[in-house]
Amino acid sequence: MSESAGNSRRPLVVGANHRNSSMGLRDRLFIEDAGIAGFLAGLRTLGVDQAMALCTCDRVEVQAVVDDPAKAEAVLAHLAGQGGVAAEELRQQAYVLDGEAAVRHIFRVAASLDSLVIGEPQVLGQVKAAHRLARDAEMTGPELEAMVQAAFAAAKRVRTETAVGEGPVSIA
């Protein structure tokens, strides 16, 4: 994904995961599938027209493409508001990734390399479901679509070309 002067649209990730937030916070932020379209519509009113919301037991995050990285603050406030969480509380436990760091993160998540249990097989399915919900809500566009499809391809390669998916998966 080019970040040249002619293309000012940039990947952005705003969220909370198992590494830097409490389970209680993630539980409050969690959005059921039936609420995703409304949440994404709220992002559209903030000027974010390409986004998906990934909600799992390990993470609640918005993966987006924006024209201004400063929109991260609006995305964070929207996420906090939908969960009934003070923006400052979320800010203290959240991560905001922009540009190349956001792309790297999205690839790691899809490949289940950023999970509580590395190689967890259902993660890619959860990312695909989040993408499908975003597409149904008409919140995908060429940049987000290209990034997500590349992440899917990379995740498939990780599973077939490495030992990440071998053996039983257990938190214990």
GROMACS elastic network, one bead per residue, 0.5 to 0.9 nm:
[ bonds ]
;  ai    aj funct       b0    kb
    1    10     6  0.84965   500
    1    11     6  0.87323   500
    1   100     6  0.88042   500
    1   103     6  0.87033   500
    1   143     6  0.73899   500
    1   146     6  0.79571   500
    1   147     6  0.72102   500
    2     7     6  0.69277   500
    2     8     6  0.89782   500
    2     9     6  0.88351   500
    2    10     6  0.86230   500
    3     6     6  0.78780   500
    3     7     6  0.58182   500
    3     8     6  0.65228   500
    3     9     6  0.73313   500
    3    10     6  0.68988   500
    3    99     6  0.77890   500
    3   100     6  0.89757   500
    4     7     6  0.53675   500
    4     8     6  0.71142   500
    5     8     6  0.63606   500
    7    10     6  0.81534   500
    7    67     6  0.87248   500
    8    66     6  0.82696   500
    8    67     6  0.56994   500
    8    68     6  0.75008   500
    9    65     6  0.62244   500
    9    66     6  0.52299   500
    9    68     6  0.70404   500
    9    69     6  0.86674   500
    9   143     6  0.81056   500
   10    64     6  0.82251   500
   10    65     6  0.52653   500
   10    66     6  0.53365   500
   10    67     6  0.62240   500
   10    68     6  0.73466   500
   10    69     6  0.71060   500
   10    98     6  0.69878   500
   10    99     6  0.54902   500
   10   100     6  0.86880   500
   10   102     6  0.89012   500
   10   143     6  0.85972   500
   11    63     6  0.74757   500
   11    64     6  0.57500   500
   11    66     6  0.64041   500
   11    67     6  0.89305   500
   11    69     6  0.83597   500
   11    97     6  0.81258   500
   11    98     6  0.57902   500
   11    99     6  0.50442   500
   11   100     6  0.75301   500
   11   101     6  0.86147   500
   11   102     6  0.58582   500
   11   103     6  0.65103   500
   11   143     6  0.83902   500
   11   144     6  0.78186   500
   11   147     6  0.86408   500
   12    62     6  0.79173   500
   12    63     6  0.59621   500
   12    64     6  0.51083   500
   12    65     6  0.57683   500
   12    66     6  0.67853   500
   12    69     6  0.70488   500
   12    71     6  0.89017   500
   12    72     6  0.72643   500
   12    96     6  0.72709   500
   12    97     6  0.56564   500
   12    99     6  0.64647   500
   12   101     6  0.86131   500
   12   102     6  0.55508   500
   12   103     6  0.80231   500
   13    61     6  0.67772   500
   13    62     6  0.55662   500
   13    64     6  0.62374   500
   13    65     6  0.86042   500
   13    72     6  0.79713   500
   13    95     6  0.76974   500
   13    96     6  0.56490   500
   13    97     6  0.50281   500
   13    98     6  0.65454   500
   13   101     6  0.88374   500
   13   102     6  0.55971   500
   13   103     6  0.85025   500
   13   105     6  0.80966   500
   13   106     6  0.80451   500
   14    60     6  0.86490   500
   14    61     6  0.55168   500
   14    62     6  0.52857   500
   14    63     6  0.68248   500
   14    64     6  0.85154   500
   14    72     6  0.67368   500
   14    73     6  0.88561   500
   14    75     6  0.70598   500
   14    76     6  0.64163   500
   14    79     6  0.87068   500
   14    94     6  0.70447   500
   14    95     6  0.57418   500
   14    97     6  0.65439   500
   14    98     6  0.88629   500
   14   102     6  0.89725   500
   15    59     6  0.71340   500
   15    60     6  0.55634   500
   15    62     6  0.61007   500
   15    63     6  0.84984   500
   15    76     6  0.76018   500
   15    79     6  0.82434   500
   15    90     6  0.86447   500
   15    93     6  0.86361   500
   15    94     6  0.53802   500
   15    95     6  0.55604   500
   15    96     6  0.68104   500
   16    19     6  0.80931   500
   16    20     6  0.65777   500
   16    21     6  0.57120   500
   16    22     6  0.85281   500
   16    25     6  0.82128   500
   16    26     6  0.67325   500
   16    29     6  0.87072   500
   16    58     6  0.84601   500
   16    59     6  0.56106   500
   16    60     6  0.55372   500
   16    61     6  0.61743   500
   16    90     6  0.78361   500
   16    93     6  0.64226   500
   16    95     6  0.62718   500
   17    20     6  0.58521   500
   17    21     6  0.57149   500
   17    22     6  0.80470   500
   17    23     6  0.84824   500
   17    26     6  0.72981   500
   17    57     6  0.85787   500
   17    58     6  0.54712   500
   17    60     6  0.64558   500
   17    61     6  0.78443   500
   17    93     6  0.85242   500
   17    94     6  0.76344   500
   17    95     6  0.83803   500
   17   115     6  0.88447   500
   18    21     6  0.58622   500
   18    22     6  0.69852   500
   18    23     6  0.72138   500
   18    26     6  0.84126   500
   18    57     6  0.82756   500
   18    58     6  0.50766   500
   18    59     6  0.62959   500
   18   115     6  0.79108   500
   18   116     6  0.67575   500
   19    22     6  0.83601   500
   19    58     6  0.85967   500
   19   116     6  0.82522   500
   20    92     6  0.87864   500
   20    93     6  0.54857   500
   20    94     6  0.66992   500
   20    95     6  0.78950   500
   21    24     6  0.82760   500
   21    25     6  0.65925   500
   21    26     6  0.70614   500
   21    59     6  0.88221   500
   21    90     6  0.84318   500
   21    92     6  0.84820   500
   21    94     6  0.68183   500
   22    25     6  0.52730   500
   22    26     6  0.64496   500
   22    27     6  0.86404   500
   22    93     6  0.78343   500
   23    26     6  0.50325   500
   23    27     6  0.60021   500
   23    28     6  0.86550   500
   23    57     6  0.80886   500
   23    58     6  0.81317   500
   24    27     6  0.50812   500
   24    28     6  0.63913   500
   24    29     6  0.87468   500
   25    28     6  0.52035   500
   25    29     6  0.62585   500
   25    30     6  0.86184   500
   25    83     6  0.85949   500
   25    85     6  0.79552   500
   25    89     6  0.88493   500
   25    90     6  0.78307   500
   25    93     6  0.85435   500
   26    29     6  0.50101   500
   26    30     6  0.59143   500
   26    55     6  0.87355   500
   26    56     6  0.87695   500
   26    57     6  0.75825   500
   26    58     6  0.78686   500
   26    59     6  0.66551   500
   26    60     6  0.63179   500
   26    83     6  0.89018   500
   27    30     6  0.52089   500
   27    31     6  0.87706   500
   27    57     6  0.79229   500
   27    60     6  0.87583   500
   27    83     6  0.85681   500
   28    31     6  0.84377   500
   28    80     6  0.89414   500
   28    82     6  0.87507   500
   28    83     6  0.51343   500
   28    84     6  0.71604   500
   28    85     6  0.74090   500
   29    55     6  0.84997   500
   29    60     6  0.66357   500
   29    79     6  0.69558   500
   29    80     6  0.69140   500
   29    81     6  0.87756   500
   29    82     6  0.69980   500
   29    84     6  0.77329   500
   29    85     6  0.76616   500
   30    55     6  0.58625   500
   30    56     6  0.75820   500
   30    57     6  0.84139   500
   30    59     6  0.84061   500
   30    60     6  0.61376   500
   30    82     6  0.89950   500
   30    83     6  0.71528   500
   31    34     6  0.79857   500
   31    35     6  0.59869   500
   31    36     6  0.63390   500
   31    39     6  0.82360   500
   31    53     6  0.82907   500
   31    54     6  0.87109   500
   31    55     6  0.64127   500
   31    60     6  0.80876   500
   31    82     6  0.83143   500
   31    83     6  0.80595   500
   32    35     6  0.54203   500
   32    36     6  0.66452   500
   32    55     6  0.78679   500
   33    36     6  0.53151   500
   33    37     6  0.80111   500
   33    55     6  0.87264   500
   33   130     6  0.84322   500
   33   133     6  0.76514   500
   34    37     6  0.70983   500
   34    38     6  0.83142   500
   35    38     6  0.55467   500
   35    39     6  0.62913   500
   35    40     6  0.87728   500
   36    39     6  0.50248   500
   36    40     6  0.60615   500
   36    41     6  0.84785   500
   36    52     6  0.85142   500
   36    53     6  0.70084   500
   36   130     6  0.86686   500
   36   133     6  0.70778   500
   36   134     6  0.78927   500
   36   137     6  0.83494   500
   37    40     6  0.51420   500
   37    41     6  0.60607   500
   37    42     6  0.86495   500
   37   133     6  0.71309   500
   37   134     6  0.72723   500
   37   136     6  0.79770   500
   37   137     6  0.54497   500
   37   138     6  0.89842   500
   37   139     6  0.89703   500
   38    42     6  0.63094   500
   38    43     6  0.88075   500
   38   137     6  0.85483   500
   39    42     6  0.51468   500
   39    43     6  0.65910   500
   39    44     6  0.89327   500
   39    53     6  0.83543   500
   39    78     6  0.82664   500
   39    79     6  0.82559   500
   39    82     6  0.74949   500
   40    44     6  0.63643   500
   40    45     6  0.88894   500
   40    48     6  0.86589   500
   40    49     6  0.86185   500
   40    50     6  0.89206   500
   40    51     6  0.70554   500
   40    52     6  0.71888   500
   40    53     6  0.75817   500
   40   134     6  0.74676   500
   40   137     6  0.72648   500
   40   139     6  0.71589   500
   41    45     6  0.65584   500
   41    46     6  0.89253   500
   41    49     6  0.87830   500
   41   137     6  0.76843   500
   41   139     6  0.82594   500
   42    45     6  0.52112   500
   42    46     6  0.66966   500
   42    48     6  0.88068   500
   42    78     6  0.75517   500
   43    46     6  0.50518   500
   43    47     6  0.66599   500
   43    48     6  0.53611   500
   43    49     6  0.72551   500
   43    50     6  0.88610   500
   43    51     6  0.79173   500
   43    74     6  0.84222   500
   43    75     6  0.68958   500
   43    78     6  0.72704   500
   44    47     6  0.51180   500
   44    49     6  0.51077   500
   44    50     6  0.80322   500
   44    51     6  0.86827   500
   44   139     6  0.79892   500
   45    48     6  0.72184   500
   45    49     6  0.84793   500
   46    49     6  0.85385   500
   46    71     6  0.80809   500
   46    74     6  0.70107   500
   46    75     6  0.79189   500
   46    78     6  0.87906   500
   47    66     6  0.81609   500
   47    67     6  0.87314   500
   47    71     6  0.81575   500
   48    51     6  0.69462   500
   48    64     6  0.75399   500
   48    65     6  0.74361   500
   48    66     6  0.60179   500
   48    67     6  0.81536   500
   48    71     6  0.78498   500
   48    75     6  0.83595   500
   48   139     6  0.86182   500
   49    64     6  0.82371   500
   49    65     6  0.77296   500
   49    66     6  0.75563   500
   49   138     6  0.85482   500
   49   139     6  0.57425   500
   49   140     6  0.74220   500
   49   141     6  0.78323   500
   50    63     6  0.85039   500
   50    64     6  0.55202   500
   50    65     6  0.54702   500
   50    66     6  0.72028   500
   50   134     6  0.82912   500
   50   138     6  0.83011   500
   50   141     6  0.57799   500
   50   142     6  0.87316   500
   50   143     6  0.80576   500
   50   144     6  0.62813   500
   50   145     6  0.88296   500
   51    62     6  0.66037   500
   51    63     6  0.55544   500
   51    65     6  0.64781   500
   51    66     6  0.86348   500
   51   131     6  0.87367   500
   51   134     6  0.67073   500
   51   139     6  0.56382   500
   51   140     6  0.63275   500
   51   141     6  0.86764   500
   51   144     6  0.72563   500
   52    61     6  0.83412   500
   52    62     6  0.57253   500
   52    63     6  0.53853   500
   52    64     6  0.63598   500
   52   130     6  0.61201   500
   52   131     6  0.60938   500
   52   132     6  0.88096   500
   52   133     6  0.75378   500
   52   134     6  0.50864   500
   52   135     6  0.83601   500
   52   139     6  0.71291   500
   52   140     6  0.77036   500
   52   144     6  0.88337   500
   53    60     6  0.72312   500
   53    61     6  0.57543   500
   53    63     6  0.63906   500
   53    64     6  0.86285   500
   53   127     6  0.89748   500
   53   130     6  0.60330   500
   53   131     6  0.80406   500
   53   133     6  0.84379   500
   53   134     6  0.74830   500
   54    59     6  0.72540   500
   54    60     6  0.56481   500
   54    61     6  0.53150   500
   54    62     6  0.63147   500
   54    63     6  0.75317   500
   54   126     6  0.74104   500
   54   127     6  0.64639   500
   54   129     6  0.84898   500
   54   130     6  0.54758   500
   54   131     6  0.83080   500
   55    58     6  0.79708   500
   55    59     6  0.58375   500
   55    61     6  0.65532   500
   55    62     6  0.87639   500
   55   126     6  0.80340   500
   55   127     6  0.87938   500
   55   130     6  0.78164   500
   56    59     6  0.52297   500
   56    60     6  0.62779   500
   56   123     6  0.83936   500
   56   126     6  0.73857   500
   57    60     6  0.79519   500
   58   115     6  0.67906   500
   58   116     6  0.67149   500
   59   115     6  0.87339   500
   60    79     6  0.89767   500
   61    79     6  0.84145   500
   62    75     6  0.77810   500
   62    76     6  0.88051   500
   62    79     6  0.82631   500
   63   102     6  0.81090   500
   63   106     6  0.75622   500
   63   144     6  0.84687   500
   64   140     6  0.88521   500
   64   144     6  0.67386   500
   65    68     6  0.89830   500
   65   141     6  0.86986   500
   65   143     6  0.68350   500
   65   144     6  0.60285   500
   66    69     6  0.65320   500
   66    70     6  0.89877   500
   66    71     6  0.72497   500
   66    72     6  0.87901   500
   67    70     6  0.88886   500
   67    71     6  0.82035   500
   68    71     6  0.57968   500
   68    72     6  0.83075   500
   69    72     6  0.58530   500
   69    73     6  0.86506   500
   69    98     6  0.67626   500
   69    99     6  0.85941   500
   70    73     6  0.62341   500
   70    74     6  0.78786   500
   71    74     6  0.51778   500
   71    75     6  0.62612   500
   71    76     6  0.85874   500
   72    75     6  0.50385   500
   72    76     6  0.60439   500
   72    77     6  0.85565   500
   72    96     6  0.69691   500
   72    97     6  0.87304   500
   72    98     6  0.87071   500
   73    76     6  0.50546   500
   73    77     6  0.61474   500
   73    78     6  0.85710   500
   73    96     6  0.89174   500
   74    77     6  0.50593   500
   74    78     6  0.60645   500
   74    79     6  0.85520   500
   75    78     6  0.50575   500
   75    79     6  0.61190   500
   75    80     6  0.85363   500
   76    79     6  0.51392   500
   76    80     6  0.61163   500
   76    81     6  0.85111   500
   76    87     6  0.69974   500
   76    90     6  0.75647   500
   76    91     6  0.73571   500
   76    94     6  0.83616   500
   76    96     6  0.85519   500
   77    80     6  0.50382   500
   77    81     6  0.59666   500
   77    82     6  0.86240   500
   77    86     6  0.82276   500
   77    87     6  0.54120   500
   77    88     6  0.87821   500
   77    90     6  0.84053   500
   77    91     6  0.87404   500
   78    81     6  0.50286   500
   78    82     6  0.62130   500
   78    83     6  0.86838   500
   78    87     6  0.85243   500
   79    82     6  0.53852   500
   79    83     6  0.64784   500
   79    84     6  0.87544   500
   79    85     6  0.83880   500
   79    87     6  0.83608   500
   79    90     6  0.85729   500
   80    83     6  0.52492   500
   80    84     6  0.61020   500
   80    86     6  0.61082   500
   80    87     6  0.53422   500
   80    88     6  0.87298   500
   80    89     6  0.84074   500
   80    90     6  0.62957   500
   80    91     6  0.87863   500
   81    84     6  0.50328   500
   81    85     6  0.59906   500
   81    86     6  0.71932   500
   81    87     6  0.73332   500
   82    85     6  0.76946   500
   83    86     6  0.87683   500
   85    88     6  0.83464   500
   85    89     6  0.67576   500
   85    90     6  0.67739   500
   86    89     6  0.52453   500
   86    90     6  0.65060   500
   86    91     6  0.86487   500
   87    90     6  0.51606   500
   87    91     6  0.59767   500
   87    92     6  0.86761   500
   88    92     6  0.62584   500
   88    93     6  0.88816   500
   89    92     6  0.53653   500
   89    93     6  0.67944   500
   89    94     6  0.86873   500
   90    93     6  0.52577   500
   90    94     6  0.56500   500
   91    94     6  0.51333   500
   91    95     6  0.76591   500
   92    95     6  0.86234   500
   96   102     6  0.81961   500
   97   100     6  0.82950   500
   97   101     6  0.57000   500
   97   103     6  0.85703   500
   97   105     6  0.80149   500
   98   101     6  0.57701   500
   98   103     6  0.80003   500
   99   102     6  0.53761   500
   99   103     6  0.65316   500
   99   104     6  0.88513   500
  100   103     6  0.50756   500
  100   104     6  0.61307   500
  100   105     6  0.85385   500
  101   104     6  0.51300   500
  101   105     6  0.61402   500
  101   106     6  0.86890   500
  102   105     6  0.50702   500
  102   106     6  0.61936   500
  102   107     6  0.86896   500
  103   106     6  0.51366   500
  103   107     6  0.62771   500
  103   108     6  0.86338   500
  103   147     6  0.74185   500
  103   151     6  0.85378   500
  104   107     6  0.52466   500
  104   108     6  0.62016   500
  104   109     6  0.86854   500
  105   108     6  0.50420   500
  105   109     6  0.61066   500
  105   110     6  0.86236   500
  105   114     6  0.78802   500
  106   109     6  0.51855   500
  106   110     6  0.62109   500
  106   111     6  0.86095   500
  106   147     6  0.84134   500
  106   148     6  0.78554   500
  106   151     6  0.68201   500
  107   110     6  0.52356   500
  107   111     6  0.61581   500
  107   112     6  0.86105   500
  107   113     6  0.85138   500
  107   147     6  0.86745   500
  107   148     6  0.81908   500
  107   150     6  0.80254   500
  107   152     6  0.78109   500
  107   154     6  0.69484   500
  107   155     6  0.71020   500
  108   111     6  0.51785   500
  108   112     6  0.61581   500
  108   113     6  0.50011   500
  108   114     6  0.55746   500
  108   115     6  0.87156   500
  108   151     6  0.81829   500
  108   154     6  0.89816   500
  108   155     6  0.79920   500
  109   112     6  0.50573   500
  109   113     6  0.59368   500
  109   114     6  0.51108   500
  109   115     6  0.69710   500
  109   123     6  0.75503   500
  109   124     6  0.79797   500
  109   127     6  0.81600   500
  109   151     6  0.86948   500
  109   155     6  0.86697   500
  110   113     6  0.76734   500
  110   114     6  0.83697   500
  110   123     6  0.65267   500
  110   124     6  0.51372   500
  110   125     6  0.86563   500
  110   126     6  0.86327   500
  110   127     6  0.62882   500
  110   128     6  0.86252   500
  110   148     6  0.87099   500
  110   151     6  0.61555   500
  110   152     6  0.64896   500
  110   154     6  0.80817   500
  110   155     6  0.56942   500
  111   114     6  0.78404   500
  111   118     6  0.89473   500
  111   119     6  0.73704   500
  111   120     6  0.88932   500
  111   121     6  0.89979   500
  111   123     6  0.76215   500
  111   124     6  0.66159   500
  111   151     6  0.76033   500
  111   152     6  0.77218   500
  111   154     6  0.69530   500
  111   156     6  0.73444   500
  111   157     6  0.85910   500
  111   158     6  0.63790   500
  111   159     6  0.74613   500
  112   115     6  0.55553   500
  112   116     6  0.89201   500
  112   117     6  0.79989   500
  112   118     6  0.57617   500
  112   119     6  0.50085   500
  112   120     6  0.59154   500
  112   121     6  0.74171   500
  112   122     6  0.85483   500
  112   123     6  0.59242   500
  112   124     6  0.70248   500
  112   155     6  0.76612   500
  112   164     6  0.85898   500
  113   116     6  0.87708   500
  113   117     6  0.83205   500
  113   118     6  0.52763   500
  113   119     6  0.63135   500
  113   120     6  0.84791   500
  113   164     6  0.83915   500
  114   117     6  0.81922   500
  114   118     6  0.67053   500
  114   119     6  0.87793   500
  115   118     6  0.52776   500
  115   119     6  0.75314   500
  115   120     6  0.71329   500
  115   123     6  0.81343   500
  116   120     6  0.83394   500
  116   171     6  0.77699   500
  117   120     6  0.56579   500
  117   169     6  0.71158   500
  117   170     6  0.70650   500
  117   171     6  0.61478   500
  118   121     6  0.89401   500
  118   164     6  0.71740   500
  118   165     6  0.84426   500
  118   169     6  0.82144   500
  119   122     6  0.88012   500
  119   123     6  0.82750   500
  119   159     6  0.80359   500
  119   163     6  0.88138   500
  119   164     6  0.51165   500
  119   165     6  0.51223   500
  119   166     6  0.80929   500
  119   169     6  0.74321   500
  120   123     6  0.60577   500
  120   124     6  0.85752   500
  120   164     6  0.86824   500
  120   165     6  0.73593   500
  120   169     6  0.64379   500
  120   170     6  0.86651   500
  121   124     6  0.68293   500
  121   125     6  0.78897   500
  121   159     6  0.89916   500
  121   165     6  0.69837   500
  121   169     6  0.82604   500
  122   125     6  0.52315   500
  122   126     6  0.63329   500
  122   127     6  0.88748   500
  123   126     6  0.50033   500
  123   127     6  0.62872   500
  123   128     6  0.86109   500
  124   127     6  0.50682   500
  124   128     6  0.61356   500
  124   129     6  0.85712   500
  124   152     6  0.75323   500
  124   155     6  0.73775   500
  124   156     6  0.88219   500
  125   129     6  0.60949   500
  125   130     6  0.86180   500
  126   129     6  0.50296   500
  126   130     6  0.62213   500
  126   131     6  0.86149   500
  127   130     6  0.50706   500
  127   131     6  0.61966   500
  127   132     6  0.86306   500
  127   148     6  0.89081   500
  127   152     6  0.87006   500
  128   131     6  0.50081   500
  128   132     6  0.61469   500
  128   133     6  0.86864   500
  128   148     6  0.87982   500
  128   152     6  0.81395   500
  129   132     6  0.50021   500
  129   133     6  0.62453   500
  129   134     6  0.86349   500
  130   133     6  0.51745   500
  130   134     6  0.62436   500
  130   135     6  0.86316   500
  131   134     6  0.50575   500
  131   135     6  0.60995   500
  131   136     6  0.85510   500
  131   140     6  0.80707   500
  131   145     6  0.87138   500
  131   148     6  0.78251   500
  132   135     6  0.50272   500
  132   136     6  0.60844   500
  132   137     6  0.85618   500
  133   136     6  0.50251   500
  133   137     6  0.61937   500
  133   138     6  0.86424   500
  133   139     6  0.86930   500
  134   137     6  0.50092   500
  134   138     6  0.62234   500
  134   139     6  0.51258   500
  134   140     6  0.61384   500
  135   139     6  0.56829   500
  135   140     6  0.53623   500
  135   141     6  0.86307   500
  136   139     6  0.75911   500
  136   140     6  0.86951   500
  137   140     6  0.81161   500
  138   141     6  0.81564   500
  139   144     6  0.89478   500
  140   143     6  0.80730   500
  140   144     6  0.59315   500
  140   145     6  0.61097   500
  141   144     6  0.55626   500
  141   145     6  0.57710   500
  141   146     6  0.84144   500
  142   145     6  0.51287   500
  142   146     6  0.60176   500
  142   147     6  0.85695   500
  143   146     6  0.52776   500
  143   147     6  0.62379   500
  143   148     6  0.86394   500
  144   147     6  0.51344   500
  144   148     6  0.60394   500
  144   149     6  0.84895   500
  145   148     6  0.52207   500
  145   149     6  0.60258   500
  145   150     6  0.84729   500
  146   149     6  0.52773   500
  146   150     6  0.61226   500
  146   151     6  0.86034   500
  147   150     6  0.52040   500
  147   151     6  0.62095   500
  147   152     6  0.87387   500
  148   152     6  0.62015   500
  148   153     6  0.86784   500
  149   152     6  0.50305   500
  149   153     6  0.62890   500
  149   154     6  0.86356   500
  150   153     6  0.50925   500
  150   154     6  0.61431   500
  150   155     6  0.85521   500
  151   154     6  0.50213   500
  151   155     6  0.60171   500
  151   156     6  0.85716   500
  152   155     6  0.50798   500
  152   156     6  0.62480   500
  152   157     6  0.87085   500
  153   156     6  0.51589   500
  153   157     6  0.63309   500
  153   158     6  0.87406   500
  154   157     6  0.50437   500
  154   158     6  0.61884   500
  154   159     6  0.87072   500
  155   158     6  0.50453   500
  155   159     6  0.63038   500
  155   160     6  0.87118   500
  156   159     6  0.51849   500
  156   160     6  0.62075   500
  156   161     6  0.83927   500
  157   160     6  0.51405   500
  157   161     6  0.55676   500
  157   162     6  0.78143   500
  158   161     6  0.54409   500
  158   162     6  0.55265   500
  158   163     6  0.81726   500
  158   164     6  0.71163   500
  158   165     6  0.83875   500
  159   162     6  0.58960   500
  159   163     6  0.71578   500
  159   164     6  0.61901   500
  159   165     6  0.56552   500
  159   166     6  0.85840   500
  160   163     6  0.78774   500
  160   164     6  0.86746   500
  160   165     6  0.80926   500
  161   164     6  0.86816   500
  162   165     6  0.75260   500
  162   166     6  0.85131   500
  163   166     6  0.52838   500
  163   167     6  0.85426   500
  164   167     6  0.85157   500
  165   168     6  0.84013   500
  165   169     6  0.83034   500
  166   169     6  0.83508   500
  169   172     6  0.88599   500
